[in-house]
């Protein structure tokens, strides 16, 4: 397995590093090499975006190259999917959380979430929209659950069970999250449904 996963949309971190740690740890437990690296936007000190690169398999550098280097782009917020296109190629799989965080201090009108989703569908061939925000609300609304739902969606959509047994990634969730384990495992299971339909 060789896989380049670009994670974006983590305002103030939003658990992307933890998400990447769980995924990288599970890959290592399954016998693969994995590298995780985070990059910060210029506005990070004011709560700006964090991007995380996860590279699994036969790789020797931590950062995914721009210009089409990502096999998968995971956008934890819908606007961030547009910012990530520099890493995409025509075969890149986009997994996008159906959540809109309106930028503060922006005066121009922001399109609605439906308009943004329709624009993505017109321009991205391999797009999966995940309603993790609504799903997480049913578990208590913790953003950690939202991220774990997206992890389940990623695992299912990419058919990672061929490489990383589900029990291994669940063990990684237990070891790296350490809080609300039962709900996080339920959140992961909820996310698995997204691999069944586009």
KOLKELO-452383 format. One line per 10 residues: number of its first residue (from 1); their letters; for each residue x, y, z of N, C-alpha, C. Coordinates in nm, 3 decimals. Layout:
! KOLKELO-452383
NUM	a	X/Y/Z/X/Y/Z/X/Y/Z ~ ...;
***
This chain:
! KOLKELO-452383
1	xxxxxxxxxx	0.084/-0.120/0.000/0.000/0.000/0.000/0.087/0.124/0.000 ~ 0.053/0.219/-0.085/0.114/0.352/-0.082/0.001/0.453/-0.094 ~ -0.007/0.542/0.003/-0.123/0.631/0.011/-0.082/0.766/0.066 ~ -0.121/0.872/-0.006/-0.097/1.010/0.037/-0.230/1.075/0.070 ~ -0.249/1.110/0.197/-0.375/1.166/0.244/-0.350/1.306/0.298 ~ -0.417/1.404/0.238/-0.403/1.544/0.278/-0.527/1.584/0.357 ~ -0.508/1.626/0.482/-0.617/1.664/0.570/-0.619/1.815/0.583 ~ -0.736/1.876/0.564/-0.745/2.022/0.570/-0.876/2.064/0.635 ~ -0.876/2.186/0.683/-0.999/2.240/0.740/-1.002/2.237/0.889 ~ -0.889/2.215/0.952/-0.886/2.211/1.097/-0.861/2.347/1.156;
11	xxxxxxxxxx	-0.966/2.424/1.178/-0.948/2.557/1.237/-0.906/2.540/1.382 ~ -0.791/2.597/1.414/-0.736/2.584/1.548/-0.693/2.442/1.580 ~ -0.672/2.360/1.477/-0.631/2.221/1.499/-0.744/2.124/1.472 ~ -0.861/2.149/1.530/-0.985/2.072/1.513/-0.964/1.922/1.514 ~ -0.861/1.877/1.584/-0.841/1.734/1.598/-0.775/1.667/1.480 ~ -0.729/1.744/1.380/-0.666/1.682/1.263/-0.540/1.605/1.301 ~ -0.463/1.660/1.394/-0.340/1.593/1.433/-0.373/1.460/1.501 ~ -0.474/1.460/1.587/-0.515/1.336/1.652/-0.567/1.236/1.549 ~ -0.648/1.283/1.456/-0.699/1.200/1.347/-0.584/1.133/1.273 ~ -0.483/1.215/1.237/-0.368/1.164/1.163/-0.286/1.066/1.247;
21	xxxxxxxxxx	-0.276/1.095/1.377/-0.201/1.007/1.467/-0.266/0.870/1.475 ~ -0.399/0.867/1.488/-0.472/0.739/1.492/-0.449/0.662/1.363 ~ -0.461/0.730/1.249/-0.446/0.664/1.121/-0.303/0.613/1.100 ~ -0.205/0.699/1.130/-0.066/0.659/1.115/-0.028/0.546/1.209 ~ -0.076/0.553/1.331/-0.048/0.448/1.429/-0.108/0.314/1.383 ~ -0.230/0.318/1.332/-0.294/0.195/1.284/-0.216/0.135/1.167 ~ -0.168/0.221/1.077/-0.089/0.172/0.964/0.038/0.104/1.011 ~ 0.105/0.165/1.109/0.228/0.107/1.164/0.198/-0.026/1.232 ~ 0.089/-0.031/1.309/0.050/-0.156/1.374/0.024/-0.267/1.272 ~ -0.022/-0.226/1.153/-0.051/-0.323/1.048/0.072/-0.357/0.964;
31	xxxxxxxxxx	0.188/-0.296/0.999/0.312/-0.333/0.933/0.359/-0.241/0.823 ~ 0.301/-0.121/0.814/0.340/-0.026/0.710/0.419/0.090/0.768 ~ 0.500/0.150/0.686/0.568/0.274/0.723/0.467/0.388/0.713 ~ 0.471/0.483/0.806/0.380/0.597/0.802/0.450/0.721/0.853 ~ 0.427/0.832/0.785/0.480/0.962/0.827/0.364/1.060/0.839 ~ 0.366/1.141/0.944/0.264/1.242/0.967/0.334/1.376/0.987 ~ 0.287/1.478/0.916/0.345/1.612/0.930/0.234/1.715/0.923 ~ 0.245/1.818/1.007/0.144/1.925/1.004/0.206/2.054/0.953 ~ 0.125/2.132/0.884/0.166/2.264/0.838/0.061/2.364/0.884 ~ 0.106/2.486/0.912/0.015/2.588/0.965/0.002/2.703/0.867;
41	xxxxxxxxxx	-0.121/2.750/0.850/-0.145/2.868/0.767/-0.088/2.992/0.833 ~ -0.076/3.100/0.755/-0.017/3.222/0.807/-0.095/3.280/0.923 ~ -0.225/3.252/0.927/-0.307/3.309/1.032/-0.323/3.215/1.151 ~ -0.237/3.114/1.161/-0.253/3.014/1.265/-0.258/3.074/1.406 ~ -0.175/3.171/1.433/-0.173/3.225/1.569/-0.303/3.295/1.603 ~ -0.380/3.329/1.501/-0.511/3.388/1.526/-0.622/3.287/1.509 ~ -0.589/3.159/1.510/-0.691/3.057/1.498/-0.712/3.012/1.354 ~ -0.609/3.027/1.271/-0.621/2.990/1.131/-0.617/2.840/1.110 ~ -0.601/2.801/0.984/-0.614/2.660/0.950/-0.486/2.581/0.975 ~ -0.505/2.453/1.002/-0.397/2.356/1.015/-0.419/2.250/0.909;
51	xxxxxxxxxx	-0.315/2.215/0.836/-0.322/2.106/0.740/-0.227/1.996/0.785 ~ -0.266/1.872/0.761/-0.185/1.759/0.803/-0.165/1.664/0.686 ~ -0.041/1.621/0.668/-0.005/1.526/0.563/0.016/1.389/0.626 ~ -0.052/1.289/0.573/-0.034/1.151/0.618/0.013/1.069/0.498 ~ 0.132/1.012/0.510/0.187/0.933/0.399/0.215/0.792/0.451 ~ 0.158/0.695/0.383/0.167/0.556/0.426/0.230/0.473/0.315 ~ 0.324/0.387/0.351/0.385/0.296/0.254/0.528/0.336/0.222 ~ 0.568/0.314/0.099/0.705/0.336/0.054/0.727/0.483/0.022 ~ 0.747/0.563/0.125/0.767/0.707/0.108/0.890/0.749/0.189 ~ 0.951/0.861/0.150/1.072/0.903/0.219/1.071/1.051/0.258;
61	xxxxxxxxxx	0.961/1.121/0.233/0.951/1.261/0.273/0.815/1.283/0.339 ~ 0.808/1.371/0.438/0.683/1.384/0.513/0.572/1.461/0.442 ~ 0.608/1.552/0.351/0.506/1.637/0.289/0.463/1.586/0.152 ~ 0.333/1.590/0.129/0.277/1.553/-0.002/0.307/1.666/-0.099 ~ 0.360/1.636/-0.217/0.390/1.744/-0.311/0.264/1.807/-0.370 ~ 0.271/1.938/-0.389/0.162/2.007/-0.459/0.160/1.965/-0.605 ~ 0.053/2.002/-0.673/0.043/1.970/-0.815/-0.005/1.829/-0.841 ~ -0.087/1.777/-0.750/-0.148/1.647/-0.777/-0.094/1.532/-0.697 ~ -0.024/1.560/-0.587/0.039/1.452/-0.512/-0.052/1.375/-0.418 ~ -0.173/1.426/-0.395/-0.262/1.361/-0.298/-0.349/1.254/-0.365;
71	xxxxxxxxxx	-0.351/1.136/-0.304/-0.446/1.033/-0.347/-0.583/1.063/-0.289 ~ -0.583/1.122/-0.171/-0.707/1.152/-0.099/-0.695/1.289/-0.034 ~ -0.801/1.367/-0.043/-0.811/1.493/0.030/-0.931/1.482/0.122 ~ -0.907/1.504/0.251/-1.015/1.503/0.349/-1.032/1.646/0.399 ~ -1.147/1.706/0.369/-1.178/1.842/0.412/-1.276/1.835/0.527 ~ -1.236/1.881/0.644/-1.320/1.874/0.762/-1.422/1.988/0.763 ~ -1.412/2.076/0.666/-1.505/2.188/0.650/-1.513/2.216/0.501 ~ -1.631/2.248/0.450/-1.655/2.244/0.306/-1.576/2.348/0.227 ~ -1.558/2.468/0.280/-1.482/2.571/0.207/-1.338/2.526/0.187 ~ -1.283/2.456/0.286/-1.144/2.414/0.278/-1.118/2.316/0.165;
81	xxxxxxxxxx	-1.222/2.249/0.117/-1.205/2.157/0.003/-1.155/2.233/-0.119 ~ -1.202/2.356/-0.136/-1.161/2.436/-0.251/-1.014/2.478/-0.239 ~ -0.972/2.505/-0.116/-0.833/2.548/-0.095/-0.733/2.436/-0.118 ~ -0.782/2.313/-0.115/-0.692/2.197/-0.124/-0.668/2.149/-0.267 ~ -0.731/2.214/-0.365/-0.724/2.160/-0.502/-0.583/2.158/-0.559 ~ -0.492/2.239/-0.503/-0.353/2.236/-0.551/-0.287/2.100/-0.531 ~ -0.340/2.021/-0.440/-0.284/1.888/-0.412/-0.352/1.777/-0.491 ~ -0.456/1.813/-0.566/-0.539/1.711/-0.631/-0.499/1.685/-0.775 ~ -0.529/1.563/-0.820/-0.525/1.530/-0.962/-0.663/1.476/-1.000 ~ -0.682/1.436/-1.124/-0.816/1.397/-1.167/-0.866/1.270/-1.099;
91	xxxxxxxxxx	-0.776/1.192/-1.041/-0.816/1.069/-0.973/-0.822/1.082/-0.821 ~ -0.792/1.201/-0.768/-0.794/1.220/-0.624/-0.935/1.203/-0.569 ~ -0.946/1.129/-0.461/-1.073/1.112/-0.391/-1.087/1.225/-0.289 ~ -1.201/1.295/-0.295/-1.232/1.399/-0.198/-1.336/1.346/-0.100 ~ -1.306/1.357/0.029/-1.402/1.325/0.134/-1.425/1.455/0.210 ~ -1.547/1.508/0.201/-1.575/1.643/0.249/-1.685/1.641/0.354 ~ -1.655/1.699/0.469/-1.755/1.712/0.574/-1.854/1.821/0.535 ~ -1.983/1.790/0.545/-2.087/1.887/0.508/-2.109/1.985/0.623 ~ -2.006/2.064/0.644/-2.010/2.164/0.750/-1.950/2.294/0.698 ~ -2.016/2.404/0.724/-1.969/2.534/0.678/-1.936/2.620/0.798;
101	xxxxxxxxxx	-1.809/2.661/0.807/-1.766/2.755/0.910/-1.738/2.887/0.840 ~ -1.824/2.983/0.862/-1.808/3.111/0.792/-1.689/3.189/0.848 ~ -1.599/3.233/0.760/-1.481/3.306/0.808/-1.522/3.435/0.878 ~ -1.460/3.468/0.992/-1.492/3.593/1.060/-1.439/3.713/0.982 ~ -1.505/3.825/0.998/-1.458/3.952/0.942/-1.458/3.953/0.789 ~ -1.535/3.865/0.727/-1.544/3.866/0.580/-1.676/3.932/0.542 ~ -1.669/4.039/0.463/-1.789/4.116/0.433/-1.866/4.061/0.313 ~ -1.794/3.998/0.218/-1.865/3.950/0.101/-1.952/3.830/0.135 ~ -2.055/3.812/0.052/-2.151/3.703/0.075/-2.084/3.568/0.051 ~ -2.103/3.476/0.145/-2.052/3.340/0.131/-2.164/3.254/0.073;
111	xxxxxxxxxx	-2.137/3.174/-0.030/-2.242/3.086/-0.083/-2.296/2.994/0.025 ~ -2.417/2.946/0.005/-2.476/2.853/0.101/-2.405/2.718/0.092 ~ -2.429/2.636/0.193/-2.367/2.503/0.194/-2.414/2.420/0.075 ~ -2.540/2.437/0.036/-2.591/2.364/-0.081/-2.524/2.410/-0.209 ~ -2.503/2.542/-0.223/-2.436/2.595/-0.341/-2.291/2.545/-0.348 ~ -2.223/2.543/-0.233/-2.085/2.495/-0.230/-2.079/2.347/-0.265 ~ -2.171/2.268/-0.211/-2.171/2.125/-0.242/-2.198/2.101/-0.390 ~ -2.292/2.175/-0.448/-2.322/2.159/-0.591/-2.201/2.195/-0.677 ~ -2.128/2.299/-0.637/-2.009/2.339/-0.711/-1.902/2.230/-0.705 ~ -1.886/2.170/-0.589/-1.790/2.060/-0.576/-1.831/1.943/-0.665;
121	xxxxxxxxxx	-1.959/1.910/-0.664/-2.006/1.796/-0.743/-1.986/1.817/-0.892 ~ -1.992/1.942/-0.937/-1.971/1.973/-1.079/-1.825/1.960/-1.120 ~ -1.735/1.977/-1.024/-1.593/1.989/-1.058/-1.505/1.875/-1.008 ~ -1.557/1.789/-0.922/-1.476/1.681/-0.867/-1.541/1.549/-0.902 ~ -1.464/1.464/-0.967/-1.517/1.337/-1.016/-1.540/1.236/-0.905 ~ -1.449/1.230/-0.811/-1.457/1.132/-0.702/-1.481/1.206/-0.571 ~ -1.607/1.238/-0.547/-1.644/1.318/-0.431/-1.739/1.241/-0.340 ~ -1.707/1.239/-0.211/-1.794/1.182/-0.110/-1.822/1.290/-0.007 ~ -1.948/1.321/0.014/-1.987/1.421/0.113/-2.037/1.349/0.237 ~ -1.977/1.382/0.350/-2.003/1.315/0.477/-2.073/1.414/0.571;
131	xxxxxxxxxx	-2.187/1.378/0.623/-2.260/1.467/0.713/-2.221/1.436/0.858 ~ -2.092/1.445/0.885/-2.039/1.408/1.017/-2.086/1.502/1.126 ~ -2.110/1.627/1.091/-2.155/1.725/1.190/-2.291/1.683/1.248 ~ -2.385/1.647/1.161/-2.517/1.602/1.208/-2.509/1.469/1.281 ~ -2.427/1.378/1.228/-2.412/1.247/1.292/-2.355/1.262/1.433 ~ -2.256/1.351/1.447/-2.192/1.371/1.577/-2.289/1.432/1.678 ~ -2.381/1.517/1.629/-2.478/1.579/1.719/-2.563/1.473/1.789 ~ -2.590/1.364/1.721/-2.671/1.257/1.780/-2.595/1.181/1.889 ~ -2.463/1.195/1.888/-2.381/1.130/1.991/-2.345/1.224/2.106 ~ -2.389/1.347/2.095/-2.359/1.443/2.200/-2.292/1.569/2.150;
141	xxxxxxxxxx	-2.261/1.574/2.020/-2.212/1.695/1.959/-2.065/1.725/1.974 ~ -1.989/1.641/2.039/-1.846/1.666/2.056/-1.775/1.658/1.921 ~ -1.690/1.756/1.895/-1.620/1.759/1.766/-1.528/1.638/1.748 ~ -1.487/1.577/1.859/-1.405/1.456/1.848/-1.483/1.346/1.778 ~ -1.612/1.336/1.809/-1.694/1.234/1.743/-1.705/1.263/1.594 ~ -1.716/1.390/1.560/-1.723/1.431/1.419/-1.600/1.381/1.344 ~ -1.484/1.401/1.402/-1.360/1.357/1.339/-1.354/1.205/1.327 ~ -1.400/1.135/1.431/-1.396/0.989/1.429/-1.493/0.932/1.327 ~ -1.606/1.000/1.306/-1.700/0.961/1.201/-1.631/0.975/1.064 ~ -1.559/1.084/1.044/-1.488/1.105/0.917/-1.380/0.997/0.899;
151	xxxxxxxxxx	-1.315/0.958/1.008/-1.217/0.850/1.001/-1.283/0.720/0.954 ~ -1.400/0.689/1.008/-1.474/0.571/0.964/-1.511/0.579/0.817 ~ -1.551/0.699/0.774/-1.585/0.718/0.633/-1.463/0.695/0.544 ~ -1.350/0.751/0.582/-1.226/0.732/0.508/-1.191/0.583/0.499 ~ -1.197/0.516/0.611/-1.163/0.373/0.617/-1.251/0.292/0.523 ~ -1.380/0.325/0.521/-1.476/0.250/0.440/-1.466/0.285/0.292 ~ -1.460/0.415/0.262/-1.456/0.460/0.122/-1.331/0.408/0.051 ~ -1.217/0.408/0.120/-1.092/0.364/0.059/-1.071/0.213/0.068 ~ -1.166/0.143/0.130/-1.155/-0.003/0.149/-1.023/-0.039/0.219 ~ -0.992/0.037/0.323/-0.866/0.016/0.394/-0.863/-0.115/0.472;
161	xxxxxxxxxx	-0.980/-0.179/0.484/-0.983/-0.310/0.552/-0.898/-0.413/0.479 ~ -0.866/-0.387/0.350/-0.777/-0.476/0.276/-0.634/-0.472/0.331 ~ -0.600/-0.363/0.399/-0.463/-0.341/0.446/-0.453/-0.330/0.598 ~ -0.552/-0.265/0.658/-0.551/-0.243/0.802/-0.678/-0.306/0.860 ~ -0.667/-0.416/0.933/-0.787/-0.477/0.991/-0.863/-0.378/1.080 ~ -0.995/-0.390/1.079/-1.077/-0.297/1.158/-1.039/-0.301/1.306 ~ -1.009/-0.419/1.357/-0.969/-0.430/1.497/-0.843/-0.352/1.529 ~ -0.754/-0.340/1.431/-0.629/-0.265/1.451/-0.658/-0.117/1.463 ~ -0.743/-0.064/1.375/-0.771/0.079/1.381/-0.855/0.112/1.505 ~ -0.940/0.018/1.546/-1.016/0.040/1.669/-0.924/0.040/1.791;
171	xxxxxxxxxx	-0.823/-0.043/1.790/-0.725/-0.043/1.899/-0.648/0.089/1.900 ~ -0.618/0.141/1.783/-0.548/0.269/1.774/-0.636/0.382/1.828 ~ -0.766/0.376/1.802/-0.859/0.474/1.858/-0.854/0.469/2.010 ~ -0.858/0.349/2.066/-0.855/0.333/2.212/-0.727/0.389/2.272 ~ -0.615/0.364/2.207/-0.486/0.403/2.262/-0.458/0.552/2.249 ~ -0.508/0.614/2.141/-0.473/0.753/2.114/-0.578/0.854/2.159 ~ -0.702/0.813/2.172/-0.805/0.908/2.217/-0.823/0.905/2.368 ~ -0.836/0.786/2.424/-0.834/0.766/2.570/-0.952/0.827/2.646 ~ -1.039/0.897/2.578/-1.159/0.953/2.642/-1.280/0.916/2.559 ~ -1.391/0.893/2.627/-1.516/0.861/2.557/-1.495/0.751/2.453;
181	xxxxxxxxxx	-1.423/0.648/2.492/-1.384/0.544/2.397/-1.506/0.479/2.333 ~ -1.607/0.446/2.414/-1.725/0.378/2.359/-1.795/0.463/2.253 ~ -1.810/0.593/2.281/-1.876/0.680/2.183/-1.789/0.700/2.059 ~ -1.660/0.707/2.078/-1.572/0.722/1.962/-1.574/0.596/1.874 ~ -1.582/0.480/1.936/-1.593/0.357/1.857/-1.727/0.352/1.784 ~ -1.833/0.401/1.849/-1.962/0.410/1.781/-1.956/0.509/1.666 ~ -1.887/0.620/1.687/-1.873/0.721/1.582/-1.799/0.663/1.461 ~ -1.694/0.587/1.488/-1.620/0.522/1.379/-1.712/0.429/1.300 ~ -1.793/0.352/1.371/-1.886/0.259/1.306/-1.990/0.334/1.223 ~ -2.039/0.447/1.275/-2.134/0.529/1.199/-2.072/0.575/1.068;
191	xxxxxxxx	-1.945/0.614/1.073/-1.877/0.661/0.953/-1.861/0.556/0.845 ~ -1.863/0.429/0.882/-1.843/0.322/0.785/-1.952/0.320/0.679 ~ -2.071/0.374/0.711/-2.183/0.370/0.616/-2.153/0.450/0.488 ~ -2.063/0.546/0.497/-2.038/0.634/0.382/-1.964/0.565/0.269 ~ -1.907/0.449/0.296/-1.842/0.376/0.188/-1.938/0.297/0.102 ~ -2.064/0.295/0.142/-2.164/0.216/0.069/-2.235/0.293/-0.040 ~ -2.225/0.426/-0.036/-2.294/0.508/-0.137/-2.216/0.633/-0.162 ~ -2.219/0.678/-0.286/-2.147/0.800/-0.321/-2.237/0.920/-0.302;
***
